[in-house]
Amino acid sequence: MPHPSPGYVLRQLVADATIQVPGAFNALVGRLIERSGYDAVYLSGAALSAGVLALPDVGLFSLTELVQQARSLASSVDIPVIVDADTGFGAAVNVERTILELEAAGAAAIQLEDQVLPKRCGHLSGKSLIETDEMCAKLRAAVAARRDPNLVIIARTDARGVNGMDDAIARANQYLDAGADWIFPEALADAAEFEQFAQAIEAPLVANMTEFGKSPLLTLDELANLGYAAVLYPVTLLRVAMKAAEAALAVIANEGTQVELLDLMQSRQELYDLLGYENYEARDREYFSPQDPS
């Protein structure tokens, strides 16, 4: 029997429950997310920009760079990978190639947003939107380009912070008509707006629980009760890791040694276990062992 596609697995997951989806800024973090029991992992444009390239989240990475990271992440885990493709790297015909490349890299879902390029972080002011018709054309191109009909096309709208809730809801419904499978309303202001949006949209919804932004940090149970399908934590692990690295550097500078940090570290053996180090050594030994032709 063939294995179910990543998109099919993801669709089945949200059919049964609301899932939590932490963001991974590299493949090793993705594997740790899987090892910790999460059902899916998110490749965030913000985390890729900052954590891999040391760039702000304004759409500066290329499709090639995104595909490389998506392939690395998807090949390192067995859980579905949701990929943030920002504005799709151009017009509708560019979106076609974006979908083809990311699906081939192993994506279970691909997210497109309705900002003008150069884009801004969804929780900053000063954003601009493309026309609804243009976004719908991109979504139709995305649907036409996917080879697996279970690949999830996620339409993100930033309209709440630009034109208000009415436009965000109107756009979301038009994006569904254009073929989007899920809707991602960015930067909703409070729990009441999350509820209002959920009541107005008949589709799986994505909630972004990024820190220090415009949205409150609602719990999984709260969002599940409101009807959201997936809850993203896009930059949480990067923020925690960077703060820990900052603190460790201060200790090394002040103490002249890292000794007091040892209890806070992942041990060598824990890292090797996560990497599957012993399996590599065992296979290497087998390749050098004489084989019985029979």
C-alpha positions in Angstrom: 0.0 0.0 0.0 1.4 3.5 -0.9 2.0 5.9 2.0 -0.6 8.6 2.3 0.6 12.0 1.1 1.7 14.7 3.7 -1.4 16.8 2.7 -3.7 13.8 3.3 -2.2 13.2 6.8 -2.5 16.9 7.7 -6.2 17.0 6.6 -6.9 13.9 8.7 -5.2 15.4 11.8 -7.4 18.5 11.8 -10.5 16.5 11.1 -10.0 14.9 14.5 -8.7 17.7 16.7 -7.2 21.1 16.9 -3.4 20.7 16.4 -0.5 22.7 17.8 2.2 23.5 15.2 5.5 25.0 16.5 7.8 26.7 14.1 11.2 25.2 13.3 14.1 27.4 12.3 16.2 24.4 11.2 15.8 20.7 10.6 17.2 19.7 13.9 14.6 21.7 15.8 12.0 20.2 13.5 13.1 16.7 14.6 12.9 17.8 18.3 9.4 19.1 17.7 8.4 15.7 16.3 10.2 13.9 19.1 8.3 16.0 21.6 5.0 14.6 20.3 3.6 17.4 18.1 1.6 16.5 15.0 3.0 19.0 12.5 5.7 21.6 12.1 5.7 25.1 10.6 8.4 26.6 8.4 7.9 30.3 9.2 9.1 33.0 6.9 10.0 35.1 9.9 12.0 32.3 11.5 13.7 31.5 8.2 14.6 35.1 7.6 15.9 35.7 11.1 17.2 32.3 12.2 18.9 31.2 9.0 19.7 34.4 7.1 19.8 37.1 9.8 17.4 39.2 7.8 14.2 41.0 8.7 10.8 39.5 7.7 10.2 41.6 4.7 10.3 39.0 1.9 14.0 39.0 1.2 14.7 35.3 0.9 14.4 33.6 -2.5 12.2 30.7 -3.6 15.4 28.6 -3.9 16.4 29.3 -0.3 12.9 28.5 0.9 12.7 25.2 -1.1 16.1 24.2 0.3 15.0 24.8 3.9 11.6 23.1 3.2 13.3 20.0 1.7 15.8 19.8 4.6 13.0 20.0 7.2 10.6 17.6 5.4 13.3 15.0 4.9 14.2 15.2 8.6 10.7 14.5 10.1 7.8 12.2 9.5 5.1 14.7 10.5 3.5 17.2 8.0 5.3 20.4 7.2 3.4 23.6 6.7 5.4 26.1 4.6 5.0 29.9 4.7 5.6 31.0 1.1 4.9 34.7 1.8 3.4 36.4 -1.3 4.3 33.5 -3.6 7.3 35.1 -5.2 5.5 37.1 -7.8 2.3 37.0 -9.8 0.0 34.0 -10.5 2.4 32.3 -12.9 5.2 32.6 -10.3 2.9 31.0 -7.8 2.6 28.0 -10.1 6.3 27.3 -9.8 6.3 28.1 -6.1 3.7 25.4 -5.5 5.4 22.9 -7.8 8.8 23.3 -6.1 7.5 23.3 -2.5 5.3 20.3 -3.1 8.2 18.4 -4.6 10.2 19.4 -1.5 7.7 17.6 0.7 5.3 20.3 1.9 2.0 19.2 3.3 0.5 22.7 3.1 1.6 26.0 1.5 0.6 29.4 2.8 0.1 32.4 0.6 -0.7 35.9 1.8 -2.3 39.0 0.3 0.3 41.6 1.1 2.1 43.8 -1.5 5.8 43.0 -1.9 7.9 44.1 -0.2 5.8 42.7 2.7 6.0 43.4 6.4 5.6 41.3 9.5 1.9 40.6 9.9 1.9 42.2 13.4 3.4 45.5 12.3 1.6 48.6 11.1 2.1 50.0 7.6 1.1 47.0 5.6 -0.4 47.2 2.1 -2.7 44.7 0.4 -3.0 43.5 -3.2 -6.4 43.6 -4.8 -8.7 40.8 -4.0 -8.9 39.7 -7.6 -5.1 39.4 -7.8 -5.0 37.2 -4.7 -7.8 35.1 -6.1 -5.8 34.6 -9.3 -2.8 33.5 -7.2 -4.9 31.0 -5.4 -6.4 29.6 -8.6 -2.9 29.2 -9.9 -1.8 27.4 -6.7 -4.7 25.0 -7.0 -4.1 24.3 -10.6 -0.4 23.7 -10.0 -0.6 21.2 -7.2 -0.1 17.6 -8.2 -1.6 16.1 -5.1 -5.2 17.3 -4.6 -4.6 16.8 -0.8 -1.9 19.4 -0.7 -3.4 22.1 1.5 -3.5 25.6 0.1 -3.7 28.2 3.0 -4.8 31.7 2.2 -3.6 34.3 4.7 -5.3 37.7 4.8 -3.7 40.7 6.5 -6.9 42.8 5.9 -7.8 43.1 9.5 -4.9 45.5 10.2 -5.4 47.5 7.0 -9.2 47.7 6.2 -10.8 46.1 9.2 -12.7 42.9 10.0 -15.5 43.2 7.4 -12.9 43.3 4.6 -11.0 40.4 6.2 -14.1 38.3 6.3 -15.1 39.3 2.7 -11.7 38.5 1.4 -11.6 35.1 3.2 -14.8 34.0 1.6 -13.6 35.1 -1.9 -10.4 33.2 -1.3 -12.4 30.1 -0.5 -14.3 30.5 -3.7 -11.0 30.8 -5.6 -10.0 27.4 -4.2 -8.2 28.0 -0.9 -8.6 25.1 1.5 -7.8 26.8 4.8 -7.9 30.4 5.9 -5.4 32.2 8.1 -6.6 35.6 9.5 -3.6 37.5 10.6 -3.3 40.0 13.5 -6.8 39.7 15.0 -7.1 42.0 18.0 -8.9 40.0 20.7 -10.7 36.8 21.5 -14.0 38.3 20.3 -12.5 38.9 16.9 -11.2 35.3 16.7 -14.8 34.2 17.6 -16.4 36.6 15.0 -14.1 35.3 12.3 -14.7 31.7 13.1 -18.5 32.2 13.0 -18.3 33.9 9.6 -16.0 31.4 7.8 -16.9 27.9 6.9 -13.4 26.4 6.5 -10.5 25.1 8.6 -8.9 28.1 10.3 -5.4 28.8 11.4 -4.6 30.9 14.5 -1.2 32.6 14.8 -0.1 32.8 18.4 3.1 34.7 17.8 4.5 36.6 20.8 4.7 40.4 21.2 2.2 41.0 18.5 -1.3 42.4 18.1 -3.2 39.2 19.0 -3.7 37.9 22.5 -2.0 34.6 23.4 -5.1 32.3 23.6 -4.8 28.8 24.9 -5.2 25.7 22.8 -8.5 24.9 24.5 -9.8 28.4 23.9 -9.0 28.2 20.2 -10.3 24.7 19.8 -13.6 25.8 21.4 -13.8 28.6 18.9 -13.4 26.1 16.0 -9.8 26.7 14.9 -8.1 23.8 13.2 -4.4 24.6 13.7 -2.5 26.9 16.2 0.9 28.2 15.0 3.8 29.2 17.3 6.0 30.4 14.5 8.9 32.1 16.2 8.6 30.8 19.8 11.5 28.4 19.7 13.8 30.8 17.9 13.1 33.5 20.5 13.7 31.1 23.4 16.9 29.8 21.8 18.3 33.3 21.1 17.6 34.4 24.7 19.3 31.3 26.0 22.3 31.9 23.7 22.5 35.5 24.9 22.6 34.5 28.5 25.2 31.7 27.9 27.5 34.1 26.1 27.3 36.5 29.1 28.2 33.7 31.5 31.2 32.6 29.4 32.4 36.2 29.2 31.9 36.8 33.0 33.1 33.5 34.3 35.7 32.5 31.8 34.2 29.0 31.5 30.9 27.4 30.6 30.9 25.0 33.5 27.8 26.5 35.2 25.9 26.0 32.0 26.3 22.3 31.7 23.0 21.4 33.4 21.2 23.7 30.9 22.6 22.0 27.9 21.4 19.2 25.7 24.1 16.5 26.4 26.3 14.9 23.7 24.3 11.7 24.0 20.9 13.5 23.8 22.1 15.2 20.6 23.4 11.9 19.2 20.1 10.3 19.9 18.2 13.0 18.1 20.5 12.7 15.1 20.3 8.9 15.0 24.1 8.8 15.3 24.3 5.1 16.3 22.3 4.0 13.2 24.8 5.7 11.0 27.7 3.9 12.7 25.9 0.6 12.5 25.2 1.0 8.8 28.8 2.0 8.2 30.1 -1.1 9.9 27.7 -3.3 7.8 29.0 -1.8 4.5 32.5 -2.9 5.5 31.5 -6.4 6.6 31.8 -9.3 4.2 28.4 -10.4 2.9 27.2 -13.9 2.3 26.2 -14.1 -1.4 23.5 -16.6 -0.5 
